[in-house]
């Protein structure tokens, strides 16, 4: 079940803010789309256990679906120069991905 949105469509969706570490490790407030909202729109199947975020450079970040759905304020934030980044408060040990272009649920 493949589903996609343009950046314009994402910008038109309901947004929320999340506070997460920036590149310098300092807390910053980001605005974006709730990852849980996107997963709900995609109608993720019950047997799914893993979510992988993929960037335009091929960098990946894999998370358990349970951890991600438990995070009510995890977002894909809008970047000033266009595109999306991960902002996952409470997951400070995870790298912050820039240029996210795909989410794979398996």
Backbone as JSON Lines, residues from 0, in Angstrom:
{"i":0,"aa":"X","n":[0.85,-1.17,0.0],"ca":[0.0,0.0,0.0],"c":[0.9,1.23,0.0]}
{"i":1,"aa":"X","n":[1.13,1.8,-1.16],"ca":[2.02,2.96,-1.29],"c":[1.22,4.24,-1.36]}
{"i":2,"aa":"X","n":[1.69,5.24,-0.63],"ca":[1.01,6.52,-0.55],"c":[2.07,7.61,-0.55]}
{"i":3,"aa":"X","n":[1.8,8.73,-1.18],"ca":[2.79,9.8,-1.21],"c":[2.14,11.17,-1.13]}
{"i":4,"aa":"X","n":[2.92,12.13,-0.65],"ca":[2.47,13.51,-0.56],"c":[3.56,14.41,-1.1]}
{"i":5,"aa":"X","n":[3.15,15.48,-1.75],"ca":[4.12,16.49,-2.17],"c":[4.44,17.37,-0.96]}
{"i":6,"aa":"X","n":[5.51,18.14,-1.08],"ca":[5.85,19.05,0.02],"c":[4.72,20.06,0.23]}
{"i":7,"aa":"X","n":[4.11,20.52,-0.86],"ca":[3.0,21.47,-0.76],"c":[1.82,20.84,-0.01]}
{"i":8,"aa":"X","n":[1.54,19.58,-0.26],"ca":[0.45,18.9,0.44],"c":[0.76,18.77,1.93]}
{"i":9,"aa":"X","n":[2.02,18.46,2.25],"ca":[2.41,18.36,3.65],"c":[2.31,19.72,4.34]}
{"i":10,"aa":"X","n":[2.73,20.77,3.65],"ca":[2.65,22.13,4.21],"c":[1.2,22.54,4.49]}
{"i":11,"aa":"X","n":[0.26,21.98,3.73],"ca":[-1.15,22.32,3.89],"c":[-1.82,21.53,5.01]}
{"i":12,"aa":"X","n":[-1.15,20.49,5.52],"ca":[-1.72,19.67,6.59],"c":[-1.63,20.41,7.93]}
{"i":13,"aa":"X","n":[-2.38,19.9,8.9],"ca":[-2.3,20.45,10.25],"c":[-0.88,20.26,10.77]}
{"i":14,"aa":"X","n":[-0.32,21.31,11.35],"ca":[1.05,21.23,11.85],"c":[1.07,21.26,13.37]}
{"i":15,"aa":"X","n":[2.22,20.92,13.91],"ca":[2.43,21.01,15.35],"c":[3.89,21.37,15.58]}
{"i":16,"aa":"X","n":[4.2,21.75,16.8],"ca":[5.57,22.09,17.14],"c":[6.16,21.0,18.03]}
{"i":17,"aa":"X","n":[7.47,20.84,17.92],"ca":[8.2,19.9,18.76],"c":[9.53,20.53,19.12]}
{"i":18,"aa":"X","n":[9.95,20.3,20.35],"ca":[11.24,20.8,20.8],"c":[12.22,19.65,20.78]}
{"i":19,"aa":"X","n":[13.3,19.82,20.03],"ca":[14.3,18.77,19.87],"c":[15.67,19.41,19.72]}
{"i":20,"aa":"X","n":[16.74,18.63,19.97],"ca":[18.09,19.19,19.83],"c":[18.4,19.55,18.38]}
{"i":21,"aa":"X","n":[19.07,20.7,18.19],"ca":[19.52,21.08,16.85],"c":[20.92,20.51,16.6]}
{"i":22,"aa":"X","n":[21.56,20.94,15.54],"ca":[22.89,20.43,15.18],"c":[23.93,20.67,16.27]}
{"i":23,"aa":"X","n":[23.73,21.72,17.07],"ca":[24.68,22.06,18.13],"c":[24.32,21.43,19.47]}
{"i":24,"aa":"X","n":[23.26,20.6,19.48],"ca":[22.83,19.95,20.71],"c":[21.96,20.83,21.59]}
{"i":25,"aa":"X","n":[21.62,22.02,21.1],"ca":[20.76,22.93,21.87],"c":[19.31,22.7,21.48]}
{"i":26,"aa":"X","n":[18.4,22.82,22.46],"ca":[16.98,22.63,22.16],"c":[16.46,23.75,21.28]}
{"i":27,"aa":"X","n":[15.7,23.35,20.28],"ca":[15.11,24.3,19.35],"c":[13.68,23.85,19.07]}
{"i":28,"aa":"X","n":[12.8,24.79,18.76],"ca":[11.42,24.46,18.44],"c":[11.27,24.34,16.93]}
{"i":29,"aa":"X","n":[10.73,23.21,16.51],"ca":[10.53,22.93,15.09],"c":[9.04,22.82,14.81]}
{"i":30,"aa":"X","n":[8.63,23.16,13.59],"ca":[7.24,23.04,13.15],"c":[7.19,22.03,12.02]}
{"i":31,"aa":"X","n":[6.2,21.16,12.07],"ca":[6.07,20.16,11.02],"c":[4.79,19.37,11.15]}
{"i":32,"aa":"X","n":[4.78,18.22,10.49],"ca":[3.62,17.34,10.45],"c":[3.87,16.15,11.38]}
{"i":33,"aa":"X","n":[2.87,15.81,12.15],"ca":[2.96,14.67,13.06],"c":[3.22,13.38,12.27]}
{"i":34,"aa":"X","n":[4.23,12.63,12.71],"ca":[4.52,11.35,12.05],"c":[3.34,10.4,12.27]}
{"i":35,"aa":"X","n":[2.74,10.43,13.46],"ca":[1.59,9.57,13.72],"c":[0.41,9.88,12.8]}
{"i":36,"aa":"X","n":[0.22,11.16,12.47],"ca":[-0.85,11.52,11.53],"c":[-0.59,10.92,10.15]}
{"i":37,"aa":"X","n":[0.67,10.98,9.72],"ca":[1.01,10.4,8.42],"c":[0.82,8.89,8.43]}
{"i":38,"aa":"X","n":[1.21,8.23,9.53],"ca":[1.03,6.78,9.63],"c":[-0.46,6.43,9.63]}
{"i":39,"aa":"X","n":[-1.28,7.24,10.28],"ca":[-2.73,6.99,10.29],"c":[-3.32,7.15,8.9]}
{"i":40,"aa":"X","n":[-2.89,8.19,8.18],"ca":[-3.37,8.39,6.81],"c":[-2.96,7.24,5.89]}
{"i":41,"aa":"X","n":[-1.8,6.66,6.18],"ca":[-1.29,5.55,5.37],"c":[-1.95,4.22,5.75]}
{"i":42,"aa":"X","n":[-2.78,4.23,6.79],"ca":[-3.48,3.02,7.25],"c":[-2.51,1.86,7.42]}
{"i":43,"aa":"X","n":[-1.53,2.06,8.31],"ca":[-0.5,1.05,8.58],"c":[-1.16,-0.23,9.09]}
{"i":44,"aa":"X","n":[-0.74,-1.35,8.55],"ca":[-1.3,-2.65,8.91],"c":[-0.79,-3.11,10.27]}
{"i":45,"aa":"X","n":[-1.59,-3.93,10.95],"ca":[-1.27,-4.4,12.3],"c":[0.03,-5.18,12.39]}
{"i":46,"aa":"X","n":[0.39,-5.9,11.33],"ca":[1.6,-6.73,11.39],"c":[2.88,-5.92,11.21]}
{"i":47,"aa":"X","n":[2.77,-4.65,10.9],"ca":[3.96,-3.81,10.72],"c":[4.66,-3.62,12.07]}
{"i":48,"aa":"X","n":[6.0,-3.63,12.06],"ca":[6.76,-3.48,13.3],"c":[7.86,-2.44,13.2]}
{"i":49,"aa":"X","n":[8.24,-2.05,11.98],"ca":[9.41,-1.19,11.79],"c":[9.08,-0.04,10.85]}
{"i":50,"aa":"X","n":[9.65,1.13,11.16],"ca":[9.52,2.3,10.3],"c":[10.93,2.76,9.93]}
{"i":51,"aa":"X","n":[11.18,2.92,8.63],"ca":[12.48,3.38,8.16],"c":[12.3,4.7,7.43]}
{"i":52,"aa":"X","n":[13.08,5.69,7.85],"ca":[13.1,7.0,7.19],"c":[14.3,7.03,6.27]}
{"i":53,"aa":"X","n":[14.1,7.5,5.04],"ca":[15.16,7.51,4.03],"c":[15.32,8.94,3.51]}
{"i":54,"aa":"X","n":[16.58,9.39,3.4],"ca":[16.85,10.75,2.92],"c":[17.18,10.75,1.44]}
{"i":55,"aa":"X","n":[17.28,11.95,0.88],"ca":[17.62,12.09,-0.53],"c":[19.06,11.66,-0.83]}
{"i":56,"aa":"X","n":[19.88,11.47,0.21],"ca":[21.25,10.99,0.01],"c":[21.39,9.5,0.33]}
{"i":57,"aa":"X","n":[20.27,8.84,0.69],"ca":[20.29,7.42,0.98],"c":[20.54,7.08,2.44]}
{"i":58,"aa":"X","n":[20.72,8.09,3.28],"ca":[20.88,7.84,4.71],"c":[19.57,7.31,5.26]}
{"i":59,"aa":"X","n":[19.64,6.38,6.22],"ca":[18.42,5.79,6.77],"c":[18.42,5.83,8.29]}
{"i":60,"aa":"X","n":[17.23,5.79,8.84],"ca":[17.03,5.69,10.28],"c":[15.87,4.74,10.49]}
{"i":61,"aa":"X","n":[16.12,3.67,11.26],"ca":[15.1,2.67,11.5],"c":[14.64,2.75,12.96]}
{"i":62,"aa":"X","n":[13.34,2.7,13.16],"ca":[12.75,2.74,14.5],"c":[11.67,1.68,14.6]}
{"i":63,"aa":"X","n":[11.39,1.26,15.83],"ca":[10.26,0.35,16.0],"c":[8.97,1.16,15.87]}
{"i":64,"aa":"X","n":[7.98,0.57,15.25],"ca":[6.69,1.24,15.08],"c":[6.08,1.56,16.44]}
{"i":65,"aa":"X","n":[6.24,0.66,17.41],"ca":[5.69,0.88,18.75],"c":[6.3,2.12,19.4]}
{"i":66,"aa":"X","n":[7.63,2.28,19.31],"ca":[8.28,3.46,19.88],"c":[7.79,4.73,19.21]}
{"i":67,"aa":"X","n":[7.67,4.67,17.89],"ca":[7.28,5.86,17.14],"c":[5.83,6.26,17.43]}
{"i":68,"aa":"X","n":[4.92,5.3,17.48],"ca":[3.52,5.63,17.74],"c":[3.33,6.09,19.19]}
{"i":69,"aa":"X","n":[4.22,5.7,20.09],"ca":[4.15,6.16,21.48],"c":[4.64,7.6,21.62]}
{"i":70,"aa":"X","n":[5.26,8.13,20.57],"ca":[5.8,9.5,20.59],"c":[4.78,10.44,19.97]}
{"i":71,"aa":"X","n":[3.99,11.08,20.81],"ca":[2.93,11.96,20.33],"c":[3.41,13.25,19.71]}
{"i":72,"aa":"X","n":[4.69,13.61,19.94],"ca":[5.19,14.87,19.38],"c":[6.36,14.68,18.43]}
{"i":73,"aa":"X","n":[6.49,13.5,17.85],"ca":[7.51,13.27,16.82],"c":[6.97,13.8,15.49]}
{"i":74,"aa":"X","n":[7.78,14.63,14.84],"ca":[7.32,15.27,13.6],"c":[8.37,15.17,12.5]}
{"i":75,"aa":"X","n":[7.9,15.38,11.28],"ca":[8.79,15.69,10.17],"c":[8.72,17.2,10.05]}
{"i":76,"aa":"X","n":[9.82,17.86,10.37],"ca":[9.82,19.32,10.41],"c":[10.14,19.9,9.04]}
{"i":77,"aa":"X","n":[9.58,21.07,8.8],"ca":[9.81,21.78,7.54],"c":[11.14,22.51,7.63]}
{"i":78,"aa":"X","n":[12.0,22.33,6.63],"ca":[13.29,22.99,6.6],"c":[13.16,24.34,5.89]}
{"i":79,"aa":"X","n":[13.93,25.31,6.34],"ca":[13.92,26.65,5.76],"c":[14.21,26.6,4.26]}
{"i":80,"aa":"X","n":[15.16,25.75,3.87],"ca":[15.57,25.65,2.47],"c":[14.73,24.63,1.7]}
{"i":81,"aa":"X","n":[13.63,24.16,2.3],"ca":[12.78,23.17,1.66],"c":[13.14,21.78,2.11]}
{"i":82,"aa":"X","n":[12.19,20.9,2.03],"ca":[12.41,19.52,2.45],"c":[12.02,19.31,3.9]}
{"i":83,"aa":"X","n":[12.31,18.11,4.38],"ca":[11.87,17.68,5.7],"c":[13.02,17.1,6.5]}
{"i":84,"aa":"X","n":[12.94,17.27,7.82],"ca":[13.9,16.67,8.75],"c":[13.13,15.97,9.85]}
{"i":85,"aa":"X","n":[13.78,15.01,10.5],"ca":[13.16,14.37,11.65],"c":[13.37,15.24,12.88]}
{"i":86,"aa":"X","n":[12.35,15.35,13.7],"ca":[12.44,16.0,15.01],"c":[11.7,15.08,15.97]}
{"i":87,"aa":"X","n":[12.48,14.28,16.71],"ca":[11.92,13.25,17.57],"c":[12.3,13.51,19.02]}
{"i":88,"aa":"X","n":[11.53,14.33,19.74],"ca":[11.82,14.61,21.15],"c":[11.82,13.31,21.96]}
{"i":89,"aa":"X","n":[12.77,13.2,22.86],"ca":[12.86,12.0,23.69],"c":[13.73,10.92,23.08]}
{"i":90,"aa":"X","n":[14.14,11.09,21.86],"ca":[15.01,10.13,21.19],"c":[16.33,10.82,20.85]}
{"i":91,"aa":"X","n":[16.92,11.45,21.85],"ca":[18.12,12.26,21.64],"c":[19.32,11.44,21.16]}
{"i":92,"aa":"X","n":[19.27,10.13,21.36],"ca":[20.37,9.27,20.91],"c":[20.31,8.99,19.41]}
{"i":93,"aa":"X","n":[19.18,9.3,18.79],"ca":[19.04,9.05,17.35],"c":[19.57,10.24,16.55]}
{"i":94,"aa":"X","n":[20.17,9.97,15.4],"ca":[20.62,11.09,14.57],"c":[19.42,11.84,13.99]}
{"i":95,"aa":"X","n":[19.6,13.11,13.74],"ca":[18.56,13.94,13.12],"c":[18.77,13.87,11.61]}
{"i":96,"aa":"X","n":[17.8,13.32,10.91],"ca":[17.93,13.18,9.46],"c":[17.42,14.42,8.75]}
{"i":97,"aa":"X","n":[18.16,14.87,7.75],"ca":[17.76,16.01,6.92],"c":[17.49,15.5,5.5]}
{"i":98,"aa":"X","n":[16.49,16.08,4.86],"ca":[16.18,15.68,3.49],"c":[15.41,14.38,3.4]}
{"i":99,"aa":"X","n":[14.51,14.14,4.36],"ca":[13.71,12.91,4.34],"c":[12.79,12.94,3.12]}
{"i":100,"aa":"X","n":[12.85,11.87,2.32],"ca":[12.03,11.79,1.11],"c":[11.11,10.57,1.09]}
{"i":101,"aa":"X","n":[11.35,9.63,2.03],"ca":[10.55,8.41,2.01],"c":[10.46,7.83,3.41]}
{"i":102,"aa":"X","n":[9.28,7.26,3.7],"ca":[9.07,6.51,4.94],"c":[8.58,5.13,4.52]}
{"i":103,"aa":"X","n":[9.27,4.09,5.0],"ca":[8.88,2.72,4.67],"c":[8.44,2.03,5.96]}
{"i":104,"aa":"X","n":[7.23,1.48,5.95],"ca":[6.71,0.75,7.1],"c":[6.67,-0.72,6.73]}
{"i":105,"aa":"X","n":[7.3,-1.54,7.57],"ca":[7.34,-2.98,7.26],"c":[7.12,-3.81,8.5]}
